[in-house]
Amino acid sequence: FSENIAGKVVLITGASSGIGEHLAYEYASRGACLALVARREDQLRDVVEQARDIGSPDVLMIIGDVSKVEDCKRIIDETMDYFGRLDHLVNNAGISSVSMFEEITNITAFRALMDTNFWGSVYTTRFAVPHLRNSRGKIVVLSSSASWLPTPRMSIYNASKAALFMMFETLRVELGPDINITIVTPGFIEFELTQGKFLDREGKMMFDPDLRYDQISAVPVRTVRACAKAIVNSALRGQRYLTNPPWFKVT
Ligand code: NDP
């Protein structure tokens, strides 16, 4: 069974680039109304226009910073004021940072990773839950294969994604069956967040292929469009998990 999302309301955080941008296009192509959130106004405006062209009946642009609790409340309030309902919440906004732990000098700057990746999703979800209960809606959360792969130079990012994973595993128990939760744990996808950041000076992936998780040496790099399509399909079918590697299913 796959839900018909046409005319329903989907809120996507971090929609100005990467996976979030392509999730907007994917939902738009299926006729969903969209509330799109990010901090960069110019980029987000372009995505809003494209989503309308692709077929979304109505798109609301919300400039907001999910690391701030007051913005998360406003994001949900504006969506409800405008559309009067919420059917899917996609917690996608995230930032990364790459540094060996011992080389981190400004340690407090790393709080931003938790503030955005973890707390941003928690705050937004808390304000959205009453409305999602009313619509018997769905939550999609972008965790990562970083939840279980101890990739060097990404300790705090990995920790933020592992925290998200368990947070939403637990919420599944509390909120189900009214609200379905799909936890997405992608491997590396091509776009802004990953571009260049994981390559060494010779352009090779910087992970040590001898790490005990042998998947690391075989990480498939998927296109962002294929990733977005797979995520929307999983959400509409009410799947609990979508993951790669090595089981990422692109349909
Ligand atoms: P991008 O950097 O391309 O996009 C991140 C998005 O999040 C942007 O739209 C950015 O917009 C938004 N964002 C960042 N911080 C905030 C904030 N404080 N408030 C609101 N919006 C914010 O990243 P990806 O598309 O690569 O990643 C999307 C998600 O997928 C992330 O959660 C990431 O951790 C996860 N992921 C990515 C993988 C990959 O290979 N790329 C693999 C596994 C998981 P703006 O700057 O305009 O606010």
Boltz pocket constraint, residues with backbone or C-beta under 6 A from the ligand:
constraints:
  - pocket:
      binder: B
      contacts: [[A, 13], [A, 14], [A, 15], [A, 16], [A, 17], [A, 18], [A, 19], [A, 20], [A, 37], [A, 38], [A, 39], [A, 40], [A, 41], [A, 43], [A, 64], [A, 65], [A, 66], [A, 67], [A, 91], [A, 92], [A, 93], [A, 94], [A, 95], [A, 116], [A, 117], [A, 120], [A, 142], [A, 143], [A, 144], [A, 145], [A, 184], [A, 185], [A, 186], [A, 187], [A, 188], [A, 189], [A, 190], [A, 191], [A, 192], [A, 193], [A, 194]]
      max_distance: 6.0
